[in-house]
């Protein structure tokens, strides 16, 4: 199950950080590392700081985009500083670990860490189901990348160890690419009915993304919603 939990680093610029992250992961039993849009390569410094976790570096997956890194994941949790401009479902690190372990039994899930200097963009954050905020000292909340990874990986391992019995996962959640297709379909339908205007979409789609992320729509429910949208589109075309 732990193999289904991937750590995604977006736009990493320091090779040493990649090695330190690999070490943090391996100490907690996680081995699945993705680099999305990396701005550096694994080098000798990476291997040195991995300190015995070079196998994770050798087997990491490098992809060209953030979307590609999470496309087949049913659950995507982003690490983020609490934002006043983007109100999103928030998890504590312990809750994030429990969620990753629970849904990781049925397929790939991801915990995402942003760029060293400015984290993840709002657009990237909106493609994640939850945001996890580490409750650090407000007067000095400066965590480096490997420290943040270590905290979340620790909570994930604790959730794994505390899971004394196998919980049957009845829900099947849509993959991230299917979620994006749904939001595209939703926006297209709302444009066709005039509910939103193409040149002035406002915050409607952002608020709808937040609503559905909070609700955790199952795959079958999303299929029903897309069927409803298709029926609305047919009526709109007749008009």
SULVEN-V95840 format. One line per field, one symbol per residue. burial: # if it has 24 or more other C-alpha atoms within 12 Angstrom, else .. Layout:
burial=???
This chain:
burial=##########################.###########..##...##.###.##.##..###...#################....##############################..###..###########........#.################............########.##.#######.............##..##.##..###...#...#..#..........
